[in-house]
Amino acid sequence: MLAEEYAAPVPDVVLYDHQTEQARIIIEVCKNTGLKHDISKVVKLTDGELYGILEGFVYNYKTGQWLRYRLGDGGLTTETSFSDVLNLDLNGFL
């Protein structure tokens, strides 16, 4: 974000499936100060089941850390950049 105190209500990256007309994966890019907020956003959007999101990722560009949240994970993230939906490691795109 251009202004550090402002957080966007929508994900930074959305991978959309045009056949099902649903967003399947979302990615939030953050730094240390926005990490908790972005994790909360990913969990809320995924568990809300309004958009068909199956996986959400948070990438902290300051630390290089990836966190993944999958639909049904009960609010717990896993430290990985591997997408089960795509069967590939997202870190390879950096």
C-alpha positions as CSV (number, residue, x, y, z in Angstrom):
1,M,0.0,0.0,0.0
2,L,1.1,3.5,-0.6
3,A,0.0,4.6,2.8
4,E,1.3,2.3,5.5
5,E,-1.6,2.9,7.9
6,Y,-4.2,1.9,5.3
7,A,-5.0,-1.8,4.6
8,A,-7.0,-2.8,1.5
9,P,-10.1,-4.8,2.1
10,V,-9.4,-7.0,-0.9
11,P,-6.5,-9.4,-1.5
12,D,-3.4,-8.3,-3.3
13,V,-3.5,-11.2,-5.8
14,V,-6.5,-13.3,-6.8
15,L,-6.2,-16.5,-8.9
16,Y,-9.6,-16.8,-10.5
17,D,-11.1,-19.9,-12.2
18,H,-13.1,-18.7,-15.1
19,Q,-14.8,-22.1,-15.6
20,T,-16.3,-22.1,-12.1
21,E,-16.4,-18.3,-11.9
22,Q,-14.8,-18.4,-8.4
23,A,-11.6,-17.1,-6.9
24,R,-9.7,-20.2,-5.9
25,I,-6.5,-18.8,-4.4
26,I,-5.7,-15.4,-2.8
27,I,-2.4,-14.0,-1.9
28,E,-1.6,-11.1,0.5
29,V,1.8,-9.4,0.4
30,C,2.9,-7.7,3.6
31,K,5.7,-6.7,5.9
32,N,6.1,-7.3,9.6
33,T,3.6,-4.7,10.7
34,G,0.7,-6.0,8.6
35,L,1.2,-9.7,9.1
36,K,-1.5,-10.3,11.7
37,H,-4.0,-8.3,9.9
38,D,-3.4,-10.1,6.6
39,I,-3.5,-13.5,8.2
40,S,-6.9,-12.6,9.7
41,K,-8.1,-11.3,6.3
42,V,-7.1,-14.5,4.5
43,V,-8.8,-16.7,7.1
44,K,-12.0,-14.6,7.1
45,L,-12.3,-14.6,3.3
46,T,-11.5,-18.3,2.9
47,D,-13.7,-19.5,5.7
48,G,-16.5,-17.2,4.6
49,E,-17.1,-19.4,1.6
50,L,-18.6,-16.6,-0.4
51,Y,-16.1,-16.6,-3.2
52,G,-15.0,-20.2,-3.5
53,I,-11.5,-19.6,-2.1
54,L,-9.7,-22.9,-1.4
55,E,-6.3,-21.5,-0.3
56,G,-5.0,-18.3,0.9
57,F,-1.3,-17.2,1.3
58,V,0.4,-14.4,3.1
59,Y,3.9,-13.5,1.9
60,N,6.0,-11.3,4.2
61,Y,8.5,-9.7,1.8
62,K,10.7,-8.4,4.7
63,T,11.4,-11.9,6.1
64,G,10.7,-14.1,3.0
65,Q,8.2,-16.1,5.0
66,W,5.1,-17.7,3.4
67,L,2.1,-18.8,5.3
68,R,-0.7,-20.9,3.8
69,Y,-4.3,-21.2,5.0
70,R,-6.7,-23.8,3.4
71,L,-10.4,-23.9,3.7
72,G,-11.2,-26.0,6.8
73,D,-7.9,-25.5,8.5
74,G,-9.6,-24.1,11.6
75,G,-7.8,-20.8,11.7
76,L,-4.3,-22.3,11.7
77,T,-1.8,-21.4,9.1
78,T,1.1,-23.6,7.8
79,E,4.5,-22.1,7.0
80,T,4.7,-23.1,3.3
81,S,4.5,-21.6,-0.1
82,F,3.3,-24.8,-1.7
83,S,-0.2,-24.7,-3.2
84,D,-2.2,-28.0,-3.1
85,V,-4.7,-26.5,-5.5
86,L,-2.1,-25.7,-8.2
87,N,0.3,-28.5,-7.1
88,L,3.3,-26.1,-7.3
89,D,5.5,-23.9,-5.1
90,L,4.5,-20.2,-5.4
91,N,8.0,-19.1,-4.1
92,G,9.4,-20.0,-7.5
93,F,7.6,-17.0,-9.0
94,L,9.5,-14.5,-7.0
